[in-house]
Amino acid sequence: MKWMLTCEQVVSKTSAFVDRDMSWTERLRMRVHLAMCRVCREYVRQVALVVGALRILPPQLPGEARRKRLMRLFRTA
Ligand SMILES: [Zn+2]
């Protein structure tokens, strides 16, 4: 089904999804995929945890720089 996101697409959109920076149709596509894919569900859950943790850290770095650094760490973990 063309409408379905692939796991790769879900991963690439995770940051925007967690930040609620996407249209409701995109969110719906994410949710449909996440409802069926345990791997992506776990990935999004962990990113959301990390992003949530970042928000309560002192702002020593601009938000975007911190997030990128953390996302990089996360991807190599
Ligand atoms: Zn998936």
N, CA, C, O and the ligand as a Tripos MOL2 file, in Angstrom:
@<TRIPOS>MOLECULE
protein
  309   307    78     0     0
PROTEIN
NO_CHARGES

@<TRIPOS>ATOM
      1 N           0.8540   -1.2050    0.0000 N.3       1 MET1
      2 CA          0.0000    0.0000    0.0000 C.3       1 MET1
      3 C           0.8820    1.2450    0.0000 C.2       1 MET1
      4 O           1.7200    1.4280    0.8830 O.2       1 MET1
      5 N           0.6800    2.0900   -0.9980 N.am      2 LYS2
      6 CA          1.5560    3.2490   -1.1610 C.3       2 LYS2
      7 C           1.4190    4.2530   -0.0080 C.2       2 LYS2
      8 O           2.3650    4.9560    0.3480 O.2       2 LYS2
      9 N           0.2200    4.2940    0.5560 N.am      3 TRP3
     10 CA         -0.0670    5.2520    1.6230 C.3       3 TRP3
     11 C           0.7610    4.9560    2.8790 C.2       3 TRP3
     12 O           1.0800    5.8480    3.6660 O.2       3 TRP3
     13 N           1.0990    3.6610    3.0360 N.am      4 MET4
     14 CA          1.8290    3.2390    4.2290 C.3       4 MET4
     15 C           3.2560    3.7810    4.2300 C.2       4 MET4
     16 O           3.9420    3.7800    3.2080 O.2       4 MET4
     17 N           3.6810    4.2380    5.3900 N.am      5 LEU5
     18 CA          5.0750    4.6450    5.5410 C.3       5 LEU5
     19 C           5.9410    3.4070    5.7150 C.2       5 LEU5
     20 O           5.5050    2.4020    6.2770 O.2       5 LEU5
     21 N           7.1680    3.4930    5.2280 N.am      6 THR6
     22 CA          8.1280    2.4340    5.5210 C.3       6 THR6
     23 C           8.7870    2.7410    6.8680 C.2       6 THR6
     24 O           8.6720    3.8540    7.3810 O.2       6 THR6
     25 N           9.4670    1.7630    7.4260 N.am      7 CYS7
     26 CA         10.1560    1.9650    8.6950 C.3       7 CYS7
     27 C          11.1840    3.0990    8.5460 C.2       7 CYS7
     28 O          11.3460    3.9190    9.4500 O.2       7 CYS7
     29 N          11.8690    3.1360    7.4070 N.am      8 GLU8
     30 CA         12.8540    4.2010    7.1740 C.3       8 GLU8
     31 C          12.2100    5.5820    7.2120 C.2       8 GLU8
     32 O          12.7560    6.5180    7.7960 O.2       8 GLU8
     33 N          11.0540    5.6950    6.5870 N.am      9 GLN9
     34 CA         10.3470    6.9800    6.5850 C.3       9 GLN9
     35 C           9.9170    7.3570    7.9900 C.2       9 GLN9
     36 O           9.9950    8.5220    8.3800 O.2       9 GLN9
     37 N           9.4640    6.3710    8.7470 N.am     10 VAL10
     38 CA          9.0450    6.6400   10.1270 C.3      10 VAL10
     39 C          10.2310    7.1700   10.9320 C.2      10 VAL10
     40 O          10.1050    8.1490   11.6670 O.2      10 VAL10
     41 N          11.3810    6.5140   10.7850 N.am     11 VAL11
     42 CA         12.5680    6.9460   11.5220 C.3      11 VAL11
     43 C          12.9430    8.3750   11.1420 C.2      11 VAL11
     44 O          13.2860    9.1830   12.0050 O.2      11 VAL11
     45 N          12.8760    8.6840    9.8430 N.am     12 SER12
     46 CA         13.2800   10.0230    9.4010 C.3      12 SER12
     47 C          12.2920   11.0960    9.8680 C.2      12 SER12
     48 O          12.6510   12.2710    9.9470 O.2      12 SER12
     49 N          11.0680   10.7100   10.1730 N.am     13 LYS13
     50 CA         10.0500   11.6730   10.5930 C.3      13 LYS13
     51 C           9.8650   11.6990   12.1090 C.2      13 LYS13
     52 O           9.0710   12.4840   12.6280 O.2      13 LYS13
     53 N          10.5880   10.8500   12.8050 N.am     14 THR14
     54 CA         10.3450   10.7090   14.2430 C.3      14 THR14
     55 C          10.5350   12.0180   14.9930 C.2      14 THR14
     56 O           9.7400   12.3610   15.8680 O.2      14 THR14
     57 N          11.5810   12.7430   14.6520 N.am     15 SER15
     58 CA         11.8690   13.9840   15.3670 C.3      15 SER15
     59 C          10.7050   14.9730   15.2120 C.2      15 SER15
     60 O          10.2600   15.5690   16.1930 O.2      15 SER15
     61 N          10.2220   15.1410   13.9970 N.am     16 ALA16
     62 CA          9.0940   16.0460   13.7430 C.3      16 ALA16
     63 C           7.8350   15.5530   14.4480 C.2      16 ALA16
     64 O           7.0320   16.3390   14.9520 O.2      16 ALA16
     65 N           7.6860   14.2340   14.4690 N.am     17 PHE17
     66 CA          6.5110   13.6430   15.1180 C.3      17 PHE17
     67 C           6.5170   13.9440   16.6120 C.2      17 PHE17
     68 O           5.5070   14.3570   17.1820 O.2      17 PHE17
     69 N           7.6570   13.7330   17.2240 N.am     18 VAL18
     70 CA          7.7850   13.9630   18.6700 C.3      18 VAL18
     71 C           7.5970   15.4530   18.9910 C.2      18 VAL18
     72 O           7.0380   15.8120   20.0280 O.2      18 VAL18
     73 N           8.0700   16.3010   18.0890 N.am     19 ASP19
     74 CA          7.9280   17.7570   18.2790 C.3      19 ASP19
     75 C           6.5490   18.2720   17.8560 C.2      19 ASP19
     76 O           6.2620   19.4620   17.9870 O.2      19 ASP19
     77 N           5.7120   17.3890   17.3580 N.am     20 ARG20
     78 CA          4.3760   17.7620   16.8480 C.3      20 ARG20
     79 C           4.4860   18.7800   15.7190 C.2      20 ARG20
     80 O           3.6490   19.6690   15.5660 O.2      20 ARG20
     81 N           5.5410   18.6170   14.9400 N.am     21 ASP21
     82 CA          5.8140   19.5490   13.8510 C.3      21 ASP21
     83 C           5.4590   18.9000   12.5120 C.2      21 ASP21
     84 O           6.2900   18.8440   11.6060 O.2      21 ASP21
     85 N           4.2290   18.4130   12.3920 N.am     22 MET22
     86 CA          3.7840   17.8230   11.1320 C.3      22 MET22
     87 C           2.2680   17.9180   11.0250 C.2      22 MET22
     88 O           1.5700   18.1240   12.0170 O.2      22 MET22
     89 N           1.7800   17.7650    9.8110 N.am     23 SER23
     90 CA          0.3390   17.8780    9.5670 C.3      23 SER23
     91 C          -0.3870   16.6790   10.1910 C.2      23 SER23
     92 O           0.2260   15.6530   10.4840 O.2      23 SER23
     93 N          -1.6780   16.8250   10.3840 N.am     24 TRP24
     94 CA         -2.4250   15.7280   11.0080 C.3      24 TRP24
     95 C          -2.4630   14.4990   10.1130 C.2      24 TRP24
     96 O          -2.5430   13.3800   10.6180 O.2      24 TRP24
     97 N          -2.4080   14.6790    8.8050 N.am     25 THR25
     98 CA         -2.3980   13.4990    7.9200 C.3      25 THR25
     99 C          -1.0840   12.7260    8.0770 C.2      25 THR25
    100 O          -1.0680   11.4950    8.0790 O.2      25 THR25
    101 N           0.0190   13.4780    8.2100 N.am     26 GLU26
    102 CA          1.3070   12.8230    8.4370 C.3      26 GLU26
    103 C           1.3030   12.0990    9.7830 C.2      26 GLU26
    104 O           1.7930   10.9760    9.9000 O.2      26 GLU26
    105 N           0.7430   12.7580   10.7870 N.am     27 ARG27
    106 CA          0.6660   12.1300   12.1130 C.3      27 ARG27
    107 C          -0.1520   10.8460   12.0380 C.2      27 ARG27
    108 O           0.1900    9.8380   12.6570 O.2      27 ARG27
    109 N          -1.2330   10.8990   11.2720 N.am     28 LEU28
    110 CA         -2.0830    9.7210   11.1320 C.3      28 LEU28
    111 C          -1.2980    8.5740   10.4850 C.2      28 LEU28
    112 O          -1.3770    7.4270   10.9250 O.2      28 LEU28
    113 N          -0.5460    8.9010    9.4420 N.am     29 ARG29
    114 CA          0.2630    7.8630    8.7760 C.3      29 ARG29
    115 C           1.2740    7.2730    9.7530 C.2      29 ARG29
    116 O           1.4960    6.0630    9.7800 O.2      29 ARG29
    117 N           1.8810    8.1430   10.5500 N.am     30 MET30
    118 CA          2.8130    7.6620   11.5760 C.3      30 MET30
    119 C           2.0960    6.7120   12.5380 C.2      30 MET30
    120 O           2.5860    5.6250   12.8450 O.2      30 MET30
    121 N           0.9210    7.1530   13.0080 N.am     31 ARG31
    122 CA          0.1970    6.3500   14.0040 C.3      31 ARG31
    123 C          -0.2120    4.9900   13.4480 C.2      31 ARG31
    124 O          -0.1610    3.9790   14.1480 O.2      31 ARG31
    125 N          -0.6160    4.9790   12.1880 N.am     32 VAL32
    126 CA         -1.0120    3.7020   11.5700 C.3      32 VAL32
    127 C           0.2000    2.7690   11.5320 C.2      32 VAL32
    128 O           0.0980    1.5890   11.8680 O.2      32 VAL32
    129 N           1.3400    3.3110   11.1220 N.am     33 HIS33
    130 CA          2.5420    2.4810   11.0850 C.3      33 HIS33
    131 C           2.9140    1.9990   12.4900 C.2      33 HIS33
    132 O           3.2240    0.8260   12.7010 O.2      33 HIS33
    133 N           2.8740    2.9260   13.4380 N.am     34 LEU34
    134 CA          3.2800    2.5810   14.8030 C.3      34 LEU34
    135 C           2.3440    1.5460   15.4270 C.2      34 LEU34
    136 O           2.7620    0.7280   16.2460 O.2      34 LEU34
    137 N           1.0640    1.5950   15.0240 N.am     35 ALA35
    138 CA          0.1080    0.6260   15.5530 C.3      35 ALA35
    139 C           0.4740   -0.7900   15.1140 C.2      35 ALA35
    140 O           0.1370   -1.7630   15.7880 O.2      35 ALA35
    141 N           1.1680   -0.8960   13.9810 N.am     36 MET36
    142 CA          1.4620   -2.2150   13.4250 C.3      36 MET36
    143 C           2.9230   -2.6330   13.5630 C.2      36 MET36
    144 O           3.2630   -3.7910   13.3220 O.2      36 MET36
    145 N           3.7780   -1.7040   13.9480 N.am     37 CYS37
    146 CA          5.2060   -2.0100   13.9320 C.3      37 CYS37
    147 C           5.8110   -1.7720   15.3130 C.2      37 CYS37
    148 O           5.9930   -0.6330   15.7440 O.2      37 CYS37
    149 N           6.1100   -2.8490   15.9770 N.am     38 ARG38
    150 CA          6.6210   -2.7730   17.3370 C.3      38 ARG38
    151 C           8.0010   -2.1130   17.3780 C.2      38 ARG38
    152 O           8.3210   -1.3890   18.3210 O.2      38 ARG38
    153 N           8.8080   -2.3670   16.3580 N.am     39 VAL39
    154 CA         10.1740   -1.8360   16.3170 C.3      39 VAL39
    155 C          10.1500   -0.3050   16.2820 C.2      39 VAL39
    156 O          10.8470    0.3570   17.0510 O.2      39 VAL39
    157 N           9.3340    0.2430   15.3770 N.am     40 CYS40
    158 CA          9.2440    1.7030   15.2700 C.3      40 CYS40
    159 C           8.5930    2.2930   16.5120 C.2      40 CYS40
    160 O           8.9610    3.3800   16.9580 O.2      40 CYS40
    161 N           7.6300    1.5740   17.0640 N.am     41 ARG41
    162 CA          6.9520    2.0590   18.2700 C.3      41 ARG41
    163 C           7.9890    2.2540   19.3840 C.2      41 ARG41
    164 O           8.0040    3.2690   20.0800 O.2      41 ARG41
    165 N           8.8410    1.2550   19.5210 N.am     42 GLU42
    166 CA          9.8710    1.3240   20.5620 C.3      42 GLU42
    167 C          10.8620    2.4670   20.2680 C.2      42 GLU42
    168 O          11.2920    3.1790   21.1760 O.2      42 GLU42
    169 N          11.2090    2.6220   18.9900 N.am     43 TYR43
    170 CA         12.1360    3.6840   18.6050 C.3      43 TYR43
    171 C          11.5500    5.0610   18.9340 C.2      43 TYR43
    172 O          12.2190    5.9030   19.5310 O.2      43 TYR43
    173 N          10.3040    5.2750   18.5390 N.am     44 VAL44
    174 CA          9.6550    6.5740   18.7860 C.3      44 VAL44
    175 C           9.5310    6.8200   20.2900 C.2      44 VAL44
    176 O           9.7170    7.9410   20.7640 O.2      44 VAL44
    177 N           9.2180    5.7710   21.0210 N.am     45 ARG45
    178 CA          9.0830    5.9080   22.4730 C.3      45 ARG45
    179 C          10.4120    6.3780   23.0840 C.2      45 ARG45
    180 O          10.4360    7.2550   23.9480 O.2      45 ARG45
    181 N          11.4990    5.7860   22.6230 N.am     46 GLN46
    182 CA         12.8050    6.1500   23.1750 C.3      46 GLN46
    183 C          13.2120    7.5600   22.7770 C.2      46 GLN46
    184 O          13.7610    8.3020   23.5920 O.2      46 GLN46
    185 N          12.9500    7.9330   21.5390 N.am     47 VAL47
    186 CA         13.2620    9.3020   21.1060 C.3      47 VAL47
    187 C          12.4450   10.2960   21.9310 C.2      47 VAL47
    188 O          12.9600   11.3310   22.3530 O.2      47 VAL47
    189 N          11.1730    9.9780   22.1560 N.am     48 ALA48
    190 CA         10.3160   10.8730   22.9430 C.3      48 ALA48
    191 C          10.8740   11.0330   24.3570 C.2      48 ALA48
    192 O          10.8360   12.1260   24.9230 O.2      48 ALA48
    193 N          11.3870    9.9510   24.9200 N.am     49 LEU49
    194 CA         11.9900   10.0160   26.2540 C.3      49 LEU49
    195 C          13.2010   10.9360   26.2540 C.2      49 LEU49
    196 O          13.3700   11.7710   27.1430 O.2      49 LEU49
    197 N          14.0420   10.7660   25.2360 N.am     50 VAL50
    198 CA         15.2640   11.5630   25.1380 C.3      50 VAL50
    199 C          14.9250   13.0350   24.9330 C.2      50 VAL50
    200 O          15.5110   13.9060   25.5750 O.2      50 VAL50
    201 N          13.9870   13.3090   24.0430 N.am     51 VAL51
    202 CA         13.5900   14.6910   23.7740 C.3      51 VAL51
    203 C          12.9700   15.3040   25.0270 C.2      51 VAL51
    204 O          13.2140   16.4690   25.3400 O.2      51 VAL51
    205 N          12.1770   14.5230   25.7330 N.am     52 GLY52
    206 CA         11.5860   15.0000   26.9830 C.3      52 GLY52
    207 C          12.6600   15.3300   27.9990 C.2      52 GLY52
    208 O          12.5660   16.3330   28.7060 O.2      52 GLY52
    209 N          13.6890   14.4840   28.0750 N.am     53 ALA53
    210 CA         14.7930   14.7160   29.0050 C.3      53 ALA53
    211 C          15.5560   15.9830   28.6160 C.2      53 ALA53
    212 O          15.9790   16.7560   29.4760 O.2      53 ALA53
    213 N          15.7230   16.1820   27.3190 N.am     54 LEU54
    214 CA         16.4430   17.3740   26.8370 C.3      54 LEU54
    215 C          15.7460   18.6550   27.2600 C.2      54 LEU54
    216 O          16.3890   19.6560   27.5790 O.2      54 LEU54
    217 N          14.4290   18.6070   27.2580 N.am     55 ARG55
    218 CA         13.6680   19.8250   27.5550 C.3      55 ARG55
    219 C          13.8930   20.2820   28.9860 C.2      55 ARG55
    220 O          13.7640   21.4700   29.2810 O.2      55 ARG55
    221 N          14.2230   19.3700   29.8680 N.am     56 ILE56
    222 CA         14.3990   19.7760   31.2620 C.3      56 ILE56
    223 C          15.8710   20.0130   31.6080 C.2      56 ILE56
    224 O          16.1900   20.3730   32.7410 O.2      56 ILE56
    225 N          16.7630   19.8140   30.6440 N.am     57 LEU57
    226 CA         18.1750   20.1170   30.8810 C.3      57 LEU57
    227 C          18.3940   21.6300   30.8260 C.2      57 LEU57
    228 O          17.6540   22.3370   30.1420 O.2      57 LEU57
    229 N          19.4000   22.1290   31.5400 N.am     58 PRO58
    230 CA         19.7030   23.5600   31.4150 C.3      58 PRO58
    231 C          20.1270   23.8860   29.9880 C.2      58 PRO58
    232 O          20.8150   23.0850   29.3550 O.2      58 PRO58
    233 N          19.7380   25.0220   29.4820 N.am     59 PRO59
    234 CA         19.9860   25.3610   28.0730 C.3      59 PRO59
    235 C          21.4110   25.8450   27.8280 C.2      59 PRO59
    236 O          21.6310   27.0140   27.5130 O.2      59 PRO59
    237 N          22.3690   24.9480   27.9720 N.am     60 GLN60
    238 CA         23.7620   25.3230   27.7290 C.3      60 GLN60
    239 C          24.0520   25.4350   26.2400 C.2      60 GLN60
    240 O          24.9270   26.1880   25.8120 O.2      60 GLN60
    241 N          23.3130   24.6850   25.4780 N.am     61 LEU61
    242 CA         23.4400   24.7470   24.0260 C.3      61 LEU61
    243 C          22.0900   25.1650   23.4680 C.2      61 LEU61
    244 O          21.0540   24.8990   24.0790 O.2      61 LEU61
    245 N          22.0950   25.8020   22.3370 N.am     62 PRO62
    246 CA         20.7960   26.0720   21.6930 C.3      62 PRO62
    247 C          20.0460   24.7650   21.4910 C.2      62 PRO62
    248 O          20.6660   23.7380   21.2180 O.2      62 PRO62
    249 N          18.7470   24.7840   21.6190 N.am     63 GLY63
    250 CA         17.9390   23.5680   21.5730 C.3      63 GLY63
    251 C          18.2370   22.6740   20.3870 C.2      63 GLY63
    252 O          18.3360   21.4550   20.5310 O.2      63 GLY63
    253 N          18.3780   23.2680   19.2310 N.am     64 GLU64
    254 CA         18.5630   22.4630   18.0290 C.3      64 GLU64
    255 C          19.9100   21.7430   18.0470 C.2      64 GLU64
    256 O          20.0090   20.5870   17.6350 O.2      64 GLU64
    257 N          20.9370   22.4270   18.5250 N.am     65 ALA65
    258 CA         22.2680   21.8190   18.5990 C.3      65 ALA65
    259 C          22.2680   20.6570   19.5920 C.2      65 ALA65
    260 O          22.8580   19.6070   19.3360 O.2      65 ALA65
    261 N          21.5990   20.8610   20.7290 N.am     66 ARG66
    262 CA         21.5320   19.7850   21.7120 C.3      66 ARG66
    263 C          20.8060   18.5870   21.1470 C.2      66 ARG66
    264 O          21.2240   17.4400   21.3050 O.2      66 ARG66
    265 N          19.7060   18.8870   20.4830 N.am     67 ARG67
    266 CA         18.9200   17.7900   19.9430 C.3      67 ARG67
    267 C          19.7200   17.0120   18.9040 C.2      67 ARG67
    268 O          19.7110   15.7810   18.9000 O.2      67 ARG67
    269 N          20.4070   17.7300   18.0280 N.am     68 LYS68
    270 CA         21.1850   17.0460   16.9920 C.3      68 LYS68
    271 C          22.2810   16.1930   17.6070 C.2      68 LYS68
    272 O          22.5300   15.0690   17.1700 O.2      68 LYS68
    273 N          22.9240   16.7330   18.6130 N.am     69 ARG69
    274 CA         23.9850   15.9730   19.2760 C.3      69 ARG69
    275 C          23.4180   14.6970   19.8770 C.2      69 ARG69
    276 O          23.9960   13.6170   19.7540 O.2      69 ARG69
    277 N          22.3030   14.8450   20.5130 N.am     70 LEU70
    278 CA         21.7070   13.6930   21.1630 C.3      70 LEU70
    279 C          21.1850   12.6740   20.1540 C.2      70 LEU70
    280 O          21.3150   11.4640   20.3430 O.2      70 LEU70
    281 N          20.5960   13.1890   19.0840 N.am     71 MET71
    282 CA         20.0860   12.2760   18.0620 C.3      71 MET71
    283 C          21.2430   11.4740   17.4610 C.2      71 MET71
    284 O          21.0930   10.2990   17.1240 O.2      71 MET71
    285 N          22.4030   12.1360   17.3320 N.am     72 ARG72
    286 CA         23.5680   11.4640   16.7740 C.3      72 ARG72
    287 C          24.0280   10.3660   17.7370 C.2      72 ARG72
    288 O          24.3270    9.2480   17.3170 O.2      72 ARG72
    289 N          24.0810   10.6860   18.9990 N.am     73 LEU73
    290 CA         24.4500    9.6850   20.0000 C.3      73 LEU73
    291 C          23.4770    8.5120   19.9480 C.2      73 LEU73
    292 O          23.8640    7.3440   19.9920 O.2      73 LEU73
    293 N          22.2360    8.8620   19.8550 N.am     74 PHE74
    294 CA         21.1770    7.8780   19.8770 C.3      74 PHE74
    295 C          21.2990    6.9190   18.6990 C.2      74 PHE74
    296 O          21.1100    5.7120   18.8480 O.2      74 PHE74
    297 N          21.6160    7.4630   17.5330 N.am     75 ARG75
    298 CA         21.6930    6.6250   16.3300 C.3      75 ARG75
    299 C          22.8770    5.6670   16.3690 C.2      75 ARG75
    300 O          22.8190    4.5890   15.7770 O.2      75 ARG75
    301 N          23.9400    6.0410   17.0530 N.am     76 THR76
    302 CA         25.1070    5.1680   17.0830 C.3      76 THR76
    303 C          25.0480    4.2110   18.2630 C.2      76 THR76
    304 O          25.8630    3.2920   18.3550 O.2      76 THR76
    305 N          24.0880    4.4150   19.1730 N.am     77 ALA77
    306 CA         23.9970    3.5680   20.3720 C.3      77 ALA77
    307 C          23.5810    2.1480   20.0070 C.2      77 ALA77
    308 O          23.4540    1.2960   20.8860 O.2      77 ALA77
    309 ZN          8.3230    0.2340   11.3690 Zn       78 ZN78
@<TRIPOS>BOND
     1     1     2 1
     2     2     3 1
     3     3     4 2
     4     3     5 am
     5     5     6 1
     6     6     7 1
     7     7     8 2
     8     7     9 am
     9     9    10 1
    10    10    11 1
    11    11    12 2
    12    11    13 am
    13    13    14 1
    14    14    15 1
    15    15    16 2
    16    15    17 am
    17    17    18 1
    18    18    19 1
    19    19    20 2
    20    19    21 am
    21    21    22 1
    22    22    23 1
    23    23    24 2
    24    23    25 am
    25    25    26 1
    26    26    27 1
    27    27    28 2
    28    27    29 am
    29    29    30 1
    30    30    31 1
    31    31    32 2
    32    31    33 am
    33    33    34 1
    34    34    35 1
    35    35    36 2
    36    35    37 am
    37    37    38 1
    38    38    39 1
    39    39    40 2
    40    39    41 am
    41    41    42 1
    42    42    43 1
    43    43    44 2
    44    43    45 am
    45    45    46 1
    46    46    47 1
    47    47    48 2
    48    47    49 am
    49    49    50 1
    50    50    51 1
    51    51    52 2
    52    51    53 am
    53    53    54 1
    54    54    55 1
    55    55    56 2
    56    55    57 am
    57    57    58 1
    58    58    59 1
    59    59    60 2
    60    59    61 am
    61    61    62 1
    62    62    63 1
    63    63    64 2
    64    63    65 am
    65    65    66 1
    66    66    67 1
    67    67    68 2
    68    67    69 am
    69    69    70 1
    70    70    71 1
    71    71    72 2
    72    71    73 am
    73    73    74 1
    74    74    75 1
    75    75    76 2
    76    75    77 am
    77    77    78 1
    78    78    79 1
    79    79    80 2
    80    79    81 am
    81    81    82 1
    82    82    83 1
    83    83    84 2
    84    83    85 am
    85    85    86 1
    86    86    87 1
    87    87    88 2
    88    87    89 am
    89    89    90 1
    90    90    91 1
    91    91    92 2
    92    91    93 am
    93    93    94 1
    94    94    95 1
    95    95    96 2
    96    95    97 am
    97    97    98 1
    98    98    99 1
    99    99   100 2
   100    99   101 am
   101   101   102 1
   102   102   103 1
   103   103   104 2
   104   103   105 am
   105   105   106 1
   106   106   107 1
   107   107   108 2
   108   107   109 am
   109   109   110 1
   110   110   111 1
   111   111   112 2
   112   111   113 am
   113   113   114 1
   114   114   115 1
   115   115   116 2
   116   115   117 am
   117   117   118 1
   118   118   119 1
   119   119   120 2
   120   119   121 am
   121   121   122 1
   122   122   123 1
   123   123   124 2
   124   123   125 am
   125   125   126 1
   126   126   127 1
   127   127   128 2
   128   127   129 am
   129   129   130 1
   130   130   131 1
   131   131   132 2
   132   131   133 am
   133   133   134 1
   134   134   135 1
   135   135   136 2
   136   135   137 am
   137   137   138 1
   138   138   139 1
   139   139   140 2
   140   139   141 am
   141   141   142 1
   142   142   143 1
   143   143   144 2
   144   143   145 am
   145   145   146 1
   146   146   147 1
   147   147   148 2
   148   147   149 am
   149   149   150 1
   150   150   151 1
   151   151   152 2
   152   151   153 am
   153   153   154 1
   154   154   155 1
   155   155   156 2
   156   155   157 am
   157   157   158 1
   158   158   159 1
   159   159   160 2
   160   159   161 am
   161   161   162 1
   162   162   163 1
   163   163   164 2
   164   163   165 am
   165   165   166 1
   166   166   167 1
   167   167   168 2
   168   167   169 am
   169   169   170 1
   170   170   171 1
   171   171   172 2
   172   171   173 am
   173   173   174 1
   174   174   175 1
   175   175   176 2
   176   175   177 am
   177   177   178 1
   178   178   179 1
   179   179   180 2
   180   179   181 am
   181   181   182 1
   182   182   183 1
   183   183   184 2
   184   183   185 am
   185   185   186 1
   186   186   187 1
   187   187   188 2
   188   187   189 am
   189   189   190 1
   190   190   191 1
   191   191   192 2
   192   191   193 am
   193   193   194 1
   194   194   195 1
   195   195   196 2
   196   195   197 am
   197   197   198 1
   198   198   199 1
   199   199   200 2
   200   199   201 am
   201   201   202 1
   202   202   203 1
   203   203   204 2
   204   203   205 am
   205   205   206 1
   206   206   207 1
   207   207   208 2
   208   207   209 am
   209   209   210 1
   210   210   211 1
   211   211   212 2
   212   211   213 am
   213   213   214 1
   214   214   215 1
   215   215   216 2
   216   215   217 am
   217   217   218 1
   218   218   219 1
   219   219   220 2
   220   219   221 am
   221   221   222 1
   222   222   223 1
   223   223   224 2
   224   223   225 am
   225   225   226 1
   226   226   227 1
   227   227   228 2
   228   227   229 am
   229   229   230 1
   230   230   231 1
   231   231   232 2
   232   231   233 am
   233   233   234 1
   234   234   235 1
   235   235   236 2
   236   235   237 am
   237   237   238 1
   238   238   239 1
   239   239   240 2
   240   239   241 am
   241   241   242 1
   242   242   243 1
   243   243   244 2
   244   243   245 am
   245   245   246 1
   246   246   247 1
   247   247   248 2
   248   247   249 am
   249   249   250 1
   250   250   251 1
   251   251   252 2
   252   251   253 am
   253   253   254 1
   254   254   255 1
   255   255   256 2
   256   255   257 am
   257   257   258 1
   258   258   259 1
   259   259   260 2
   260   259   261 am
   261   261   262 1
   262   262   263 1
   263   263   264 2
   264   263   265 am
   265   265   266 1
   266   266   267 1
   267   267   268 2
   268   267   269 am
   269   269   270 1
   270   270   271 1
   271   271   272 2
   272   271   273 am
   273   273   274 1
   274   274   275 1
   275   275   276 2
   276   275   277 am
   277   277   278 1
   278   278   279 1
   279   279   280 2
   280   279   281 am
   281   281   282 1
   282   282   283 1
   283   283   284 2
   284   283   285 am
   285   285   286 1
   286   286   287 1
   287   287   288 2
   288   287   289 am
   289   289   290 1
   290   290   291 1
   291   291   292 2
   292   291   293 am
   293   293   294 1
   294   294   295 1
   295   295   296 2
   296   295   297 am
   297   297   298 1
   298   298   299 1
   299   299   300 2
   300   299   301 am
   301   301   302 1
   302   302   303 1
   303   303   304 2
   304   303   305 am
   305   305   306 1
   306   306   307 1
   307   307   308 2
@<TRIPOS>SUBSTRUCTURE
     1 MET1         2 RESIDUE 1 A MET
     2 LYS2         6 RESIDUE 1 A LYS
     3 TRP3        10 RESIDUE 1 A TRP
     4 MET4        14 RESIDUE 1 A MET
     5 LEU5        18 RESIDUE 1 A LEU
     6 THR6        22 RESIDUE 1 A THR
     7 CYS7        26 RESIDUE 1 A CYS
     8 GLU8        30 RESIDUE 1 A GLU
     9 GLN9        34 RESIDUE 1 A GLN
    10 VAL10       38 RESIDUE 1 A VAL
    11 VAL11       42 RESIDUE 1 A VAL
    12 SER12       46 RESIDUE 1 A SER
    13 LYS13       50 RESIDUE 1 A LYS
    14 THR14       54 RESIDUE 1 A THR
    15 SER15       58 RESIDUE 1 A SER
    16 ALA16       62 RESIDUE 1 A ALA
    17 PHE17       66 RESIDUE 1 A PHE
    18 VAL18       70 RESIDUE 1 A VAL
    19 ASP19       74 RESIDUE 1 A ASP
    20 ARG20       78 RESIDUE 1 A ARG
    21 ASP21       82 RESIDUE 1 A ASP
    22 MET22       86 RESIDUE 1 A MET
    23 SER23       90 RESIDUE 1 A SER
    24 TRP24       94 RESIDUE 1 A TRP
    25 THR25       98 RESIDUE 1 A THR
    26 GLU26      102 RESIDUE 1 A GLU
    27 ARG27      106 RESIDUE 1 A ARG
    28 LEU28      110 RESIDUE 1 A LEU
    29 ARG29      114 RESIDUE 1 A ARG
    30 MET30      118 RESIDUE 1 A MET
    31 ARG31      122 RESIDUE 1 A ARG
    32 VAL32      126 RESIDUE 1 A VAL
    33 HIS33      130 RESIDUE 1 A HIS
    34 LEU34      134 RESIDUE 1 A LEU
    35 ALA35      138 RESIDUE 1 A ALA
    36 MET36      142 RESIDUE 1 A MET
    37 CYS37      146 RESIDUE 1 A CYS
    38 ARG38      150 RESIDUE 1 A ARG
    39 VAL39      154 RESIDUE 1 A VAL
    40 CYS40      158 RESIDUE 1 A CYS
    41 ARG41      162 RESIDUE 1 A ARG
    42 GLU42      166 RESIDUE 1 A GLU
    43 TYR43      170 RESIDUE 1 A TYR
    44 VAL44      174 RESIDUE 1 A VAL
    45 ARG45      178 RESIDUE 1 A ARG
    46 GLN46      182 RESIDUE 1 A GLN
    47 VAL47      186 RESIDUE 1 A VAL
    48 ALA48      190 RESIDUE 1 A ALA
    49 LEU49      194 RESIDUE 1 A LEU
    50 VAL50      198 RESIDUE 1 A VAL
    51 VAL51      202 RESIDUE 1 A VAL
    52 GLY52      206 RESIDUE 1 A GLY
    53 ALA53      210 RESIDUE 1 A ALA
    54 LEU54      214 RESIDUE 1 A LEU
    55 ARG55      218 RESIDUE 1 A ARG
    56 ILE56      222 RESIDUE 1 A ILE
    57 LEU57      226 RESIDUE 1 A LEU
    58 PRO58      230 RESIDUE 1 A PRO
    59 PRO59      234 RESIDUE 1 A PRO
    60 GLN60      238 RESIDUE 1 A GLN
    61 LEU61      242 RESIDUE 1 A LEU
    62 PRO62      246 RESIDUE 1 A PRO
    63 GLY63      250 RESIDUE 1 A GLY
    64 GLU64      254 RESIDUE 1 A GLU
    65 ALA65      258 RESIDUE 1 A ALA
    66 ARG66      262 RESIDUE 1 A ARG
    67 ARG67      266 RESIDUE 1 A ARG
    68 LYS68      270 RESIDUE 1 A LYS
    69 ARG69      274 RESIDUE 1 A ARG
    70 LEU70      278 RESIDUE 1 A LEU
    71 MET71      282 RESIDUE 1 A MET
    72 ARG72      286 RESIDUE 1 A ARG
    73 LEU73      290 RESIDUE 1 A LEU
    74 PHE74      294 RESIDUE 1 A PHE
    75 ARG75      298 RESIDUE 1 A ARG
    76 THR76      302 RESIDUE 1 A THR
    77 ALA77      306 RESIDUE 1 A ALA
    78 ZN78       309 GROUP 0 **** ****
